[in-house]
Amino acid sequence: MMYNIIMKRYNMVEAAKYLNVTRQTIYYWFKKGWVKPKRDYRDFPIFLEADLKKLKKWKDTLKVT
């Protein structure tokens, strides 16, 4: 039996708050190819909770100079 797991979706503003960065920072990551978000029916970037957890872990490993 298969279960359909519904995960919360986050838009750019919510994702930026979750990651404690600005939207511009996330767009910069898109431009660099470091982040490839899923898209909704309007072609807006969206993130699932699992995506944000991975991004947060990745972001926390970055070295700020």
PDB file of N, CA, C, O and CB in Angstrom:
ATOM      1  N   MET A   1       0.841  -1.174   0.000  1.00  0.00           N
ATOM      2  CA  MET A   1       0.000   0.000   0.000  1.00  0.00           C
ATOM      3  C   MET A   1       0.888   1.240   0.000  1.00  0.00           C
ATOM      4  O   MET A   1       1.820   1.341   0.798  1.00  0.00           O
ATOM      5  CB  MET A   1      -0.958  -0.004   1.215  1.00  0.00           C
ATOM      6  N   MET A   2       0.598   2.186  -0.899  1.00  0.00           N
ATOM      7  CA  MET A   2       1.407   3.399  -0.997  1.00  0.00           C
ATOM      8  C   MET A   2       0.729   4.543  -0.252  1.00  0.00           C
ATOM      9  O   MET A   2      -0.495   4.681  -0.273  1.00  0.00           O
ATOM     10  CB  MET A   2       1.643   3.781  -2.475  1.00  0.00           C
ATOM     11  N   TYR A   3       1.530   5.342   0.392  1.00  0.00           N
ATOM     12  CA  TYR A   3       1.017   6.501   1.112  1.00  0.00           C
ATOM     13  C   TYR A   3       1.492   7.755   0.396  1.00  0.00           C
ATOM     14  O   TYR A   3       2.661   7.864   0.025  1.00  0.00           O
ATOM     15  CB  TYR A   3       1.479   6.497   2.604  1.00  0.00           C
ATOM     16  N   ASN A   4       0.602   8.676   0.210  1.00  0.00           N
ATOM     17  CA  ASN A   4       0.950   9.945  -0.405  1.00  0.00           C
ATOM     18  C   ASN A   4       1.296  10.934   0.704  1.00  0.00           C
ATOM     19  O   ASN A   4       0.420  11.389   1.440  1.00  0.00           O
ATOM     20  CB  ASN A   4      -0.214  10.481  -1.299  1.00  0.00           C
ATOM     21  N   ILE A   5       2.562  11.253   0.812  1.00  0.00           N
ATOM     22  CA  ILE A   5       3.015  12.169   1.857  1.00  0.00           C
ATOM     23  C   ILE A   5       2.940  13.588   1.311  1.00  0.00           C
ATOM     24  O   ILE A   5       3.552  13.910   0.293  1.00  0.00           O
ATOM     25  CB  ILE A   5       4.468  11.823   2.330  1.00  0.00           C
ATOM     26  N   ILE A   6       2.192  14.419   1.995  1.00  0.00           N
ATOM     27  CA  ILE A   6       2.056  15.814   1.584  1.00  0.00           C
ATOM     28  C   ILE A   6       3.020  16.638   2.422  1.00  0.00           C
ATOM     29  O   ILE A   6       2.919  16.697   3.648  1.00  0.00           O
ATOM     30  CB  ILE A   6       0.578  16.325   1.747  1.00  0.00           C
ATOM     31  N   MET A   7       3.955  17.270   1.731  1.00  0.00           N
ATOM     32  CA  MET A   7       4.932  18.105   2.423  1.00  0.00           C
ATOM     33  C   MET A   7       4.572  19.570   2.198  1.00  0.00           C
ATOM     34  O   MET A   7       4.051  19.941   1.146  1.00  0.00           O
ATOM     35  CB  MET A   7       6.384  17.804   1.929  1.00  0.00           C
ATOM     36  N   LYS A   8       4.855  20.385   3.190  1.00  0.00           N
ATOM     37  CA  LYS A   8       4.607  21.814   3.065  1.00  0.00           C
ATOM     38  C   LYS A   8       5.512  22.389   1.994  1.00  0.00           C
ATOM     39  O   LYS A   8       6.678  22.013   1.876  1.00  0.00           O
ATOM     40  CB  LYS A   8       4.826  22.535   4.409  1.00  0.00           C
ATOM     41  N   ARG A   9       4.962  23.301   1.220  1.00  0.00           N
ATOM     42  CA  ARG A   9       5.736  23.982   0.193  1.00  0.00           C
ATOM     43  C   ARG A   9       6.052  25.392   0.671  1.00  0.00           C
ATOM     44  O   ARG A   9       5.224  26.037   1.314  1.00  0.00           O
ATOM     45  CB  ARG A   9       4.971  24.012  -1.159  1.00  0.00           C
ATOM     46  N   TYR A  10       7.226  25.856   0.364  1.00  0.00           N
ATOM     47  CA  TYR A  10       7.665  27.183   0.773  1.00  0.00           C
ATOM     48  C   TYR A  10       7.948  28.021  -0.467  1.00  0.00           C
ATOM     49  O   TYR A  10       8.547  27.534  -1.426  1.00  0.00           O
ATOM     50  CB  TYR A  10       8.919  27.098   1.680  1.00  0.00           C
ATOM     51  N   ASN A  11       7.520  29.276  -0.448  1.00  0.00           N
ATOM     52  CA  ASN A  11       7.877  30.179  -1.538  1.00  0.00           C
ATOM     53  C   ASN A  11       9.223  30.829  -1.210  1.00  0.00           C
ATOM     54  O   ASN A  11       9.858  30.484  -0.214  1.00  0.00           O
ATOM     55  CB  ASN A  11       6.767  31.263  -1.761  1.00  0.00           C
ATOM     56  N   MET A  12       9.645  31.757  -2.042  1.00  0.00           N
ATOM     57  CA  MET A  12      10.965  32.366  -1.850  1.00  0.00           C
ATOM     58  C   MET A  12      11.077  33.127  -0.531  1.00  0.00           C
ATOM     59  O   MET A  12      12.096  33.030   0.152  1.00  0.00           O
ATOM     60  CB  MET A  12      11.272  33.303  -3.000  1.00  0.00           C
ATOM     61  N   VAL A  13      10.052  33.876  -0.171  1.00  0.00           N
ATOM     62  CA  VAL A  13      10.096  34.659   1.067  1.00  0.00           C
ATOM     63  C   VAL A  13      10.196  33.726   2.271  1.00  0.00           C
ATOM     64  O   VAL A  13      11.006  33.945   3.172  1.00  0.00           O
ATOM     65  CB  VAL A  13       8.845  35.568   1.189  1.00  0.00           C
ATOM     66  N   GLU A  14       9.368  32.688   2.275  1.00  0.00           N
ATOM     67  CA  GLU A  14       9.378  31.738   3.389  1.00  0.00           C
ATOM     68  C   GLU A  14      10.706  30.978   3.450  1.00  0.00           C
ATOM     69  O   GLU A  14      11.241  30.730   4.531  1.00  0.00           O
ATOM     70  CB  GLU A  14       8.206  30.748   3.258  1.00  0.00           C
ATOM     71  N   ALA A  15      11.227  30.614   2.280  1.00  0.00           N
ATOM     72  CA  ALA A  15      12.507  29.895   2.229  1.00  0.00           C
ATOM     73  C   ALA A  15      13.637  30.776   2.753  1.00  0.00           C
ATOM     74  O   ALA A  15      14.498  30.311   3.500  1.00  0.00           O
ATOM     75  CB  ALA A  15      12.817  29.434   0.788  1.00  0.00           C
ATOM     76  N   ALA A  16      13.632  32.038   2.364  1.00  0.00           N
ATOM     77  CA  ALA A  16      14.674  32.968   2.824  1.00  0.00           C
ATOM     78  C   ALA A  16      14.623  33.120   4.346  1.00  0.00           C
ATOM     79  O   ALA A  16      15.662  33.141   5.006  1.00  0.00           O
ATOM     80  CB  ALA A  16      14.511  34.351   2.143  1.00  0.00           C
ATOM     81  N   LYS A  17      13.416  33.225   4.895  1.00  0.00           N
ATOM     82  CA  LYS A  17      13.288  33.330   6.355  1.00  0.00           C
ATOM     83  C   LYS A  17      13.798  32.061   7.031  1.00  0.00           C
ATOM     84  O   LYS A  17      14.518  32.129   8.028  1.00  0.00           O
ATOM     85  CB  LYS A  17      11.818  33.592   6.756  1.00  0.00           C
ATOM     86  N   TYR A  18      13.423  30.903   6.486  1.00  0.00           N
ATOM     87  CA  TYR A  18      13.834  29.618   7.056  1.00  0.00           C
ATOM     88  C   TYR A  18      15.364  29.494   7.051  1.00  0.00           C
ATOM     89  O   TYR A  18      15.958  29.007   8.013  1.00  0.00           O
ATOM     90  CB  TYR A  18      13.195  28.446   6.266  1.00  0.00           C
ATOM     91  N   LEU A  19      15.993  29.941   5.951  1.00  0.00           N
ATOM     92  CA  LEU A  19      17.448  29.819   5.811  1.00  0.00           C
ATOM     93  C   LEU A  19      18.210  30.999   6.413  1.00  0.00           C
ATOM     94  O   LEU A  19      19.440  30.991   6.463  1.00  0.00           O
ATOM     95  CB  LEU A  19      17.810  29.684   4.350  1.00  0.00           C
ATOM     96  N   ASN A  20      17.477  32.008   6.866  1.00  0.00           N
ATOM     97  CA  ASN A  20      18.086  33.207   7.440  1.00  0.00           C
ATOM     98  C   ASN A  20      19.018  33.913   6.446  1.00  0.00           C
ATOM     99  O   ASN A  20      20.123  34.332   6.790  1.00  0.00           O
ATOM    100  CB  ASN A  20      18.857  32.843   8.705  1.00  0.00           C
ATOM    101  N   VAL A  21      18.535  34.029   5.206  1.00  0.00           N
ATOM    102  CA  VAL A  21      19.238  34.756   4.149  1.00  0.00           C
ATOM    103  C   VAL A  21      18.214  35.636   3.441  1.00  0.00           C
ATOM    104  O   VAL A  21      17.022  35.568   3.740  1.00  0.00           O
ATOM    105  CB  VAL A  21      19.948  33.772   3.138  1.00  0.00           C
ATOM    106  N   THR A  22      18.673  36.459   2.506  1.00  0.00           N
ATOM    107  CA  THR A  22      17.750  37.281   1.724  1.00  0.00           C
ATOM    108  C   THR A  22      17.309  36.506   0.482  1.00  0.00           C
ATOM    109  O   THR A  22      17.924  35.515   0.088  1.00  0.00           O
ATOM    110  CB  THR A  22      18.411  38.634   1.324  1.00  0.00           C
ATOM    111  N   ARG A  23      16.220  36.995  -0.120  1.00  0.00           N
ATOM    112  CA  ARG A  23      15.785  36.388  -1.384  1.00  0.00           C
ATOM    113  C   ARG A  23      16.872  36.537  -2.441  1.00  0.00           C
ATOM    114  O   ARG A  23      17.082  35.636  -3.253  1.00  0.00           O
ATOM    115  CB  ARG A  23      14.467  37.032  -1.876  1.00  0.00           C
ATOM    116  N   GLN A  24      17.559  37.671  -2.429  1.00  0.00           N
ATOM    117  CA  GLN A  24      18.615  37.920  -3.405  1.00  0.00           C
ATOM    118  C   GLN A  24      19.723  36.880  -3.292  1.00  0.00           C
ATOM    119  O   GLN A  24      20.304  36.474  -4.299  1.00  0.00           O
ATOM    120  CB  GLN A  24      19.191  39.322  -3.219  1.00  0.00           C
ATOM    121  N   THR A  25      20.011  36.452  -2.075  1.00  0.00           N
ATOM    122  CA  THR A  25      21.027  35.414  -1.876  1.00  0.00           C
ATOM    123  C   THR A  25      20.594  34.120  -2.548  1.00  0.00           C
ATOM    124  O   THR A  25      21.398  33.455  -3.201  1.00  0.00           O
ATOM    125  CB  THR A  25      21.282  35.177  -0.372  1.00  0.00           C
ATOM    126  N   ILE A  26      19.325  33.764  -2.390  1.00  0.00           N
ATOM    127  CA  ILE A  26      18.836  32.531  -3.019  1.00  0.00           C
ATOM    128  C   ILE A  26      18.874  32.663  -4.531  1.00  0.00           C
ATOM    129  O   ILE A  26      19.241  31.713  -5.223  1.00  0.00           O
ATOM    130  CB  ILE A  26      17.404  32.204  -2.547  1.00  0.00           C
ATOM    131  N   TYR A  27      18.497  33.840  -5.064  1.00  0.00           N
ATOM    132  CA  TYR A  27      18.586  34.044  -6.512  1.00  0.00           C
ATOM    133  C   TYR A  27      20.028  33.942  -6.982  1.00  0.00           C
ATOM    134  O   TYR A  27      20.276  33.418  -8.068  1.00  0.00           O
ATOM    135  CB  TYR A  27      17.999  35.408  -6.904  1.00  0.00           C
ATOM    136  N   TYR A  28      20.973  34.421  -6.210  1.00  0.00           N
ATOM    137  CA  TYR A  28      22.393  34.297  -6.543  1.00  0.00           C
ATOM    138  C   TYR A  28      22.785  32.824  -6.618  1.00  0.00           C
ATOM    139  O   TYR A  28      23.515  32.419  -7.523  1.00  0.00           O
ATOM    140  CB  TYR A  28      23.268  35.037  -5.503  1.00  0.00           C
ATOM    141  N   TRP A  29      22.306  32.032  -5.678  1.00  0.00           N
ATOM    142  CA  TRP A  29      22.581  30.595  -5.699  1.00  0.00           C
ATOM    143  C   TRP A  29      22.005  29.959  -6.954  1.00  0.00           C
ATOM    144  O   TRP A  29      22.623  29.061  -7.527  1.00  0.00           O
ATOM    145  CB  TRP A  29      22.006  29.914  -4.449  1.00  0.00           C
ATOM    146  N   PHE A  30      20.802  30.419  -7.404  1.00  0.00           N
ATOM    147  CA  PHE A  30      20.219  29.917  -8.659  1.00  0.00           C
ATOM    148  C   PHE A  30      21.163  30.210  -9.815  1.00  0.00           C
ATOM    149  O   PHE A  30      21.478  29.331 -10.617  1.00  0.00           O
ATOM    150  CB  PHE A  30      18.824  30.557  -8.924  1.00  0.00           C
ATOM    151  N   LYS A  31      21.617  31.477  -9.889  1.00  0.00           N
ATOM    152  CA  LYS A  31      22.469  31.937 -10.984  1.00  0.00           C
ATOM    153  C   LYS A  31      23.761  31.120 -11.052  1.00  0.00           C
ATOM    154  O   LYS A  31      24.239  30.778 -12.134  1.00  0.00           O
ATOM    155  CB  LYS A  31      22.794  33.431 -10.817  1.00  0.00           C
ATOM    156  N   LYS A  32      24.313  30.815  -9.883  1.00  0.00           N
ATOM    157  CA  LYS A  32      25.544  30.032  -9.819  1.00  0.00           C
ATOM    158  C   LYS A  32      25.301  28.553 -10.117  1.00  0.00           C
ATOM    159  O   LYS A  32      26.246  27.808 -10.377  1.00  0.00           O
ATOM    160  CB  LYS A  32      26.184  30.182  -8.450  1.00  0.00           C
ATOM    161  N   GLY A  33      24.036  28.126 -10.081  1.00  0.00           N
ATOM    162  CA  GLY A  33      23.723  26.718 -10.322  1.00  0.00           C
ATOM    163  C   GLY A  33      23.839  25.855  -9.078  1.00  0.00           C
ATOM    164  O   GLY A  33      23.805  24.627  -9.163  1.00  0.00           O
ATOM    165  N   TRP A  34      23.974  26.483  -7.941  1.00  0.00           N
ATOM    166  CA  TRP A  34      24.122  25.736  -6.684  1.00  0.00           C
ATOM    167  C   TRP A  34      22.785  25.219  -6.176  1.00  0.00           C
ATOM    168  O   TRP A  34      22.731  24.229  -5.445  1.00  0.00           O
ATOM    169  CB  TRP A  34      24.770  26.615  -5.618  1.00  0.00           C
ATOM    170  N   VAL A  35      21.703  25.893  -6.566  1.00  0.00           N
ATOM    171  CA  VAL A  35      20.363  25.522  -6.107  1.00  0.00           C
ATOM    172  C   VAL A  35      19.444  25.444  -7.320  1.00  0.00           C
ATOM    173  O   VAL A  35      19.395  26.365  -8.135  1.00  0.00           O
ATOM    174  CB  VAL A  35      19.816  26.546  -5.051  1.00  0.00           C
ATOM    175  N   LYS A  36      18.720  24.340  -7.429  1.00  0.00           N
ATOM    176  CA  LYS A  36      17.762  24.177  -8.514  1.00  0.00           C
ATOM    177  C   LYS A  36      16.393  23.858  -7.897  1.00  0.00           C
ATOM    178  O   LYS A  36      16.102  22.706  -7.575  1.00  0.00           O
ATOM    179  CB  LYS A  36      18.218  23.047  -9.512  1.00  0.00           C
ATOM    180  N   PRO A  37      15.565  24.885  -7.739  1.00  0.00           N
ATOM    181  CA  PRO A  37      14.275  24.673  -7.074  1.00  0.00           C
ATOM    182  C   PRO A  37      13.264  23.986  -7.984  1.00  0.00           C
ATOM    183  O   PRO A  37      13.407  23.973  -9.207  1.00  0.00           O
ATOM    184  CB  PRO A  37      13.711  26.001  -6.596  1.00  0.00           C
ATOM    185  N   LYS A  38      12.263  23.430  -7.372  1.00  0.00           N
ATOM    186  CA  LYS A  38      11.117  22.935  -8.129  1.00  0.00           C
ATOM    187  C   LYS A  38      10.290  24.156  -8.521  1.00  0.00           C
ATOM    188  O   LYS A  38      10.503  25.244  -7.987  1.00  0.00           O
ATOM    189  CB  LYS A  38      10.262  21.890  -7.295  1.00  0.00           C
ATOM    190  N   ARG A  39       9.365  23.988  -9.432  1.00  0.00           N
ATOM    191  CA  ARG A  39       8.536  25.115  -9.880  1.00  0.00           C
ATOM    192  C   ARG A  39       7.067  24.779  -9.726  1.00  0.00           C
ATOM    193  O   ARG A  39       6.663  23.627  -9.890  1.00  0.00           O
ATOM    194  CB  ARG A  39       8.846  25.478 -11.345  1.00  0.00           C
ATOM    195  N   ASP A  40       6.267  25.787  -9.412  1.00  0.00           N
ATOM    196  CA  ASP A  40       4.822  25.568  -9.321  1.00  0.00           C
ATOM    197  C   ASP A  40       4.188  25.787 -10.694  1.00  0.00           C
ATOM    198  O   ASP A  40       4.897  25.986 -11.681  1.00  0.00           O
ATOM    199  CB  ASP A  40       4.181  26.516  -8.262  1.00  0.00           C
ATOM    200  N   TYR A  41       2.882  25.750 -10.757  1.00  0.00           N
ATOM    201  CA  TYR A  41       2.186  25.858 -12.035  1.00  0.00           C
ATOM    202  C   TYR A  41       2.375  27.224 -12.696  1.00  0.00           C
ATOM    203  O   TYR A  41       2.149  27.366 -13.897  1.00  0.00           O
ATOM    204  CB  TYR A  41       0.713  25.591 -11.838  1.00  0.00           C
ATOM    205  N   ARG A  42       2.789  28.227 -11.922  1.00  0.00           N
ATOM    206  CA  ARG A  42       3.051  29.564 -12.480  1.00  0.00           C
ATOM    207  C   ARG A  42       4.523  29.747 -12.818  1.00  0.00           C
ATOM    208  O   ARG A  42       4.937  30.832 -13.227  1.00  0.00           O
ATOM    209  CB  ARG A  42       2.608  30.651 -11.495  1.00  0.00           C
ATOM    210  N   ASP A  43       5.313  28.698 -12.650  1.00  0.00           N
ATOM    211  CA  ASP A  43       6.762  28.693 -12.868  1.00  0.00           C
ATOM    212  C   ASP A  43       7.512  29.475 -11.787  1.00  0.00           C
ATOM    213  O   ASP A  43       8.652  29.887 -11.999  1.00  0.00           O
ATOM    214  CB  ASP A  43       7.083  29.277 -14.239  1.00  0.00           C
ATOM    215  N   PHE A  44       6.880  29.677 -10.639  1.00  0.00           N
ATOM    216  CA  PHE A  44       7.561  30.302  -9.509  1.00  0.00           C
ATOM    217  C   PHE A  44       8.364  29.232  -8.779  1.00  0.00           C
ATOM    218  O   PHE A  44       7.930  28.083  -8.693  1.00  0.00           O
ATOM    219  CB  PHE A  44       6.544  30.996  -8.545  1.00  0.00           C
ATOM    220  N   PRO A  45       9.536  29.599  -8.250  1.00  0.00           N
ATOM    221  CA  PRO A  45      10.315  28.619  -7.495  1.00  0.00           C
ATOM    222  C   PRO A  45       9.634  28.261  -6.177  1.00  0.00           C
ATOM    223  O   PRO A  45       9.120  29.129  -5.472  1.00  0.00           O
ATOM    224  CB  PRO A  45      11.721  29.155  -7.228  1.00  0.00           C
ATOM    225  N   ILE A  46       9.639  26.991  -5.864  1.00  0.00           N
ATOM    226  CA  ILE A  46       9.104  26.518  -4.583  1.00  0.00           C
ATOM    227  C   ILE A  46      10.080  25.512  -3.987  1.00  0.00           C
ATOM    228  O   ILE A  46      10.861  24.882  -4.700  1.00  0.00           O
ATOM    229  CB  ILE A  46       7.684  25.879  -4.760  1.00  0.00           C
ATOM    230  N   PHE A  47      10.019  25.377  -2.696  1.00  0.00           N
ATOM    231  CA  PHE A  47      10.882  24.462  -1.977  1.00  0.00           C
ATOM    232  C   PHE A  47      10.028  23.594  -1.071  1.00  0.00           C
ATOM    233  O   PHE A  47       9.081  24.076  -0.450  1.00  0.00           O
ATOM    234  CB  PHE A  47      11.953  25.224  -1.167  1.00  0.00           C
ATOM    235  N   LEU A  48      10.362  22.325  -0.996  1.00  0.00           N
ATOM    236  CA  LEU A  48       9.725  21.437  -0.038  1.00  0.00           C
ATOM    237  C   LEU A  48      10.520  21.487   1.251  1.00  0.00           C
ATOM    238  O   LEU A  48      11.680  21.900   1.258  1.00  0.00           O
ATOM    239  CB  LEU A  48       9.627  19.984  -0.584  1.00  0.00           C
ATOM    240  N   GLU A  49       9.906  21.072   2.329  1.00  0.00           N
ATOM    241  CA  GLU A  49      10.581  21.104   3.632  1.00  0.00           C
ATOM    242  C   GLU A  49      11.887  20.321   3.597  1.00  0.00           C
ATOM    243  O   GLU A  49      12.886  20.754   4.170  1.00  0.00           O
ATOM    244  CB  GLU A  49       9.663  20.540   4.724  1.00  0.00           C
ATOM    245  N   ALA A  50      11.886  19.170   2.928  1.00  0.00           N
ATOM    246  CA  ALA A  50      13.105  18.355   2.825  1.00  0.00           C
ATOM    247  C   ALA A  50      14.199  19.112   2.075  1.00  0.00           C
ATOM    248  O   ALA A  50      15.373  19.024   2.435  1.00  0.00           O
ATOM    249  CB  ALA A  50      12.805  17.015   2.115  1.00  0.00           C
ATOM    250  N   ASP A  51      13.819  19.859   1.029  1.00  0.00           N
ATOM    251  CA  ASP A  51      14.795  20.662   0.275  1.00  0.00           C
ATOM    252  C   ASP A  51      15.437  21.706   1.183  1.00  0.00           C
ATOM    253  O   ASP A  51      16.651  21.910   1.150  1.00  0.00           O
ATOM    254  CB  ASP A  51      14.120  21.353  -0.937  1.00  0.00           C
ATOM    255  N   LEU A  52      14.613  22.360   1.989  1.00  0.00           N
ATOM    256  CA  LEU A  52      15.134  23.412   2.864  1.00  0.00           C
ATOM    257  C   LEU A  52      16.051  22.858   3.941  1.00  0.00           C
ATOM    258  O   LEU A  52      17.031  23.503   4.313  1.00  0.00           O
ATOM    259  CB  LEU A  52      13.990  24.169   3.509  1.00  0.00           C
ATOM    260  N   LYS A  53      15.748  21.679   4.442  1.00  0.00           N
ATOM    261  CA  LYS A  53      16.624  21.073   5.445  1.00  0.00           C
ATOM    262  C   LYS A  53      17.996  20.775   4.846  1.00  0.00           C
ATOM    263  O   LYS A  53      19.021  20.999   5.489  1.00  0.00           O
ATOM    264  CB  LYS A  53      15.994  19.782   6.007  1.00  0.00           C
ATOM    265  N   LYS A  54      18.011  20.270   3.614  1.00  0.00           N
ATOM    266  CA  LYS A  54      19.289  20.000   2.925  1.00  0.00           C
ATOM    267  C   LYS A  54      20.032  21.303   2.654  1.00  0.00           C
ATOM    268  O   LYS A  54      21.245  21.385   2.851  1.00  0.00           O
ATOM    269  CB  LYS A  54      19.047  19.239   1.593  1.00  0.00           C
ATOM    270  N   LEU A  55      19.295  22.329   2.198  1.00  0.00           N
ATOM    271  CA  LEU A  55      19.924  23.624   1.926  1.00  0.00           C
ATOM    272  C   LEU A  55      20.505  24.239   3.194  1.00  0.00           C
ATOM    273  O   LEU A  55      21.600  24.802   3.169  1.00  0.00           O
ATOM    274  CB  LEU A  55      18.913  24.584   1.297  1.00  0.00           C
ATOM    275  N   LYS A  56      19.779  24.135   4.294  1.00  0.00           N
ATOM    276  CA  LYS A  56      20.274  24.691   5.557  1.00  0.00           C
ATOM    277  C   LYS A  56      21.560  23.994   5.982  1.00  0.00           C
ATOM    278  O   LYS A  56      22.508  24.642   6.424  1.00  0.00           O
ATOM    279  CB  LYS A  56      19.209  24.561   6.664  1.00  0.00           C
ATOM    280  N   LYS A  57      21.589  22.681   5.848  1.00  0.00           N
ATOM    281  CA  LYS A  57      22.793  21.929   6.199  1.00  0.00           C
ATOM    282  C   LYS A  57      23.965  22.357   5.306  1.00  0.00           C
ATOM    283  O   LYS A  57      25.085  22.546   5.782  1.00  0.00           O
ATOM    284  CB  LYS A  57      22.540  20.403   6.068  1.00  0.00           C
ATOM    285  N   TRP A  58      23.687  22.506   3.996  1.00  0.00           N
ATOM    286  CA  TRP A  58      24.720  22.941   3.047  1.00  0.00           C
ATOM    287  C   TRP A  58      25.185  24.351   3.380  1.00  0.00           C
ATOM    288  O   TRP A  58      26.387  24.617   3.407  1.00  0.00           O
ATOM    289  CB  TRP A  58      24.193  22.884   1.598  1.00  0.00           C
ATOM    290  N   LYS A  59      24.237  25.265   3.636  1.00  0.00           N
ATOM    291  CA  LYS A  59      24.570  26.665   3.928  1.00  0.00           C
ATOM    292  C   LYS A  59      25.445  26.763   5.173  1.00  0.00           C
ATOM    293  O   LYS A  59      26.372  27.570   5.229  1.00  0.00           O
ATOM    294  CB  LYS A  59      23.286  27.501   4.117  1.00  0.00           C
ATOM    295  N   ASP A  60      25.142  25.932   6.168  1.00  0.00           N
ATOM    296  CA  ASP A  60      25.903  25.983   7.415  1.00  0.00           C
ATOM    297  C   ASP A  60      27.333  25.492   7.247  1.00  0.00           C
ATOM    298  O   ASP A  60      28.178  25.738   8.108  1.00  0.00           O
ATOM    299  CB  ASP A  60      25.210  25.165   8.476  1.00  0.00           C
ATOM    300  N   THR A  61      27.617  24.793   6.138  1.00  0.00           N
ATOM    301  CA  THR A  61      28.992  24.338   5.894  1.00  0.00           C
ATOM    302  C   THR A  61      29.804  25.366   5.104  1.00  0.00           C
ATOM    303  O   THR A  61      31.024  25.242   4.995  1.00  0.00           O
ATOM    304  CB  THR A  61      28.979  23.005   5.144  1.00  0.00           C
ATOM    305  N   LEU A  62      29.123  26.393   4.548  1.00  0.00           N
ATOM    306  CA  LEU A  62      29.836  27.405   3.782  1.00  0.00           C
ATOM    307  C   LEU A  62      30.706  28.242   4.697  1.00  0.00           C
ATOM    308  O   LEU A  62      30.336  28.541   5.833  1.00  0.00           O
ATOM    309  CB  LEU A  62      28.857  28.296   3.016  1.00  0.00           C
ATOM    310  N   LYS A  63      31.862  28.614   4.187  1.00  0.00           N
ATOM    311  CA  LYS A  63      32.783  29.440   4.964  1.00  0.00           C
ATOM    312  C   LYS A  63      32.643  30.880   4.507  1.00  0.00           C
ATOM    313  O   LYS A  63      32.838  31.189   3.332  1.00  0.00           O
ATOM    314  CB  LYS A  63      34.255  28.948   4.813  1.00  0.00           C
ATOM    315  N   VAL A  64      32.307  31.751   5.430  1.00  0.00           N
ATOM    316  CA  VAL A  64      32.144  33.163   5.123  1.00  0.00           C
ATOM    317  C   VAL A  64      33.483  33.838   5.326  1.00  0.00           C
ATOM    318  O   VAL A  64      34.132  33.660   6.357  1.00  0.00           O
ATOM    319  CB  VAL A  64      31.039  33.821   6.005  1.00  0.00           C
ATOM    320  N   THR A  65      33.902  34.631   4.312  1.00  0.00           N
ATOM    321  CA  THR A  65      35.187  35.327   4.437  1.00  0.00           C
ATOM    322  C   THR A  65      34.998  36.811   4.515  1.00  0.00           C
ATOM    323  O   THR A  65      35.974  37.553   4.623  1.00  0.00           O
ATOM    324  CB  THR A  65      36.095  34.992   3.279  1.00  0.00           C
TER     325      THR A  65
END
